[in-house]
Amino acid sequence: MSGPQPNEPILMMDAWLWNGQQRMPGVIQLLPGRIRFQPADFPDSHLSLEIPLSEVEEVDSFLVFNISRLGLLVRSRDGRSDRFILADPEAFRKALNQALGR
């Protein structure tokens, strides 16, 4: 069988979920059909953020503190958005856009 399995990450990296003032450390994963953010402080819990790829409207970068472009914005079709800080947001954005067929 070729291709990634349903729970096998296509890409995974350390990230922070960011609300503009506070950061929550964790791991962001691009999985077949979804994005998952698992907070580092809750590794054995069911707590995670899951965004179905079918709901992703926009993927863009943003400036963190108006200094460095380490931010990744994921906006869904219903207007909700999540901001992540990554060491290499461009690699994640490219892989995500490829998974979205863009």
C-alpha positions in Angstrom: 0.0 0.0 0.0 1.5 3.4 -1.0 1.0 6.8 0.5 0.7 7.8 4.1 -1.7 5.9 6.4 -4.6 7.8 8.1 -2.7 8.5 11.3 0.8 8.8 9.8 2.0 12.4 9.6 2.9 13.7 6.1 4.8 16.5 8.0 5.3 17.2 11.7 7.2 20.0 13.5 7.3 21.8 16.8 4.9 24.8 16.8 3.1 27.2 19.1 -0.6 28.0 18.9 -0.7 31.7 19.3 -3.5 34.2 20.1 -1.4 37.3 19.5 -0.2 37.5 23.1 0.2 34.0 24.5 1.8 30.9 23.0 0.9 27.3 23.7 3.8 24.9 22.8 3.1 21.7 21.0 3.4 19.8 17.8 1.6 20.5 14.5 1.0 17.6 12.1 -0.2 17.5 8.6 -2.1 14.2 8.3 -4.1 12.8 5.4 -7.3 14.9 5.4 -6.5 17.1 8.5 -4.2 19.3 10.5 -3.6 18.4 14.1 -2.1 20.4 16.9 -1.2 18.5 20.0 -0.3 20.7 23.0 3.0 19.7 24.7 1.5 20.2 28.2 -1.1 17.5 27.6 0.7 14.7 25.8 -1.4 11.9 27.3 -4.8 13.6 27.1 -7.4 13.7 24.3 -6.9 17.5 24.0 -5.9 18.5 20.5 -7.0 20.9 17.8 -8.1 19.2 14.5 -8.8 21.1 11.3 -10.3 19.1 8.4 -8.5 20.0 5.2 -12.0 20.2 3.5 -12.7 23.2 5.8 -9.5 25.1 5.0 -10.2 28.3 3.1 -6.9 30.1 3.3 -3.3 29.4 4.3 -1.0 32.3 4.7 2.0 33.6 6.6 2.1 36.5 9.0 4.7 38.6 10.9 5.2 37.7 14.5 5.5 40.9 16.5 5.9 42.7 13.2 9.5 41.4 13.0 9.8 37.9 11.6 7.6 35.9 9.2 7.4 32.8 11.4 3.7 32.7 11.5 1.3 30.4 9.7 -2.4 31.4 9.5 -5.0 28.8 8.8 -8.5 30.2 8.1 -11.5 27.9 7.7 -14.6 28.4 5.5 -16.7 29.4 8.5 -14.4 32.4 9.3 -12.5 30.8 12.2 -8.8 31.1 12.2 -5.8 29.7 14.0 -2.3 31.1 14.1 0.8 29.0 14.6 4.4 30.0 15.1 6.9 27.5 13.5 10.6 27.5 12.8 9.9 26.8 9.1 6.3 27.9 8.3 7.0 28.0 4.6 7.7 24.2 4.5 4.5 23.5 6.3 2.5 26.0 4.1 3.9 24.4 0.9 3.1 20.8 2.1 -0.4 22.0 3.2 -1.1 23.7 -0.1 0.0 20.5 -1.9 -2.3 18.4 0.2 -5.1 20.9 -0.6 -4.3 20.5 -4.4 -3.2 24.2 -4.8 
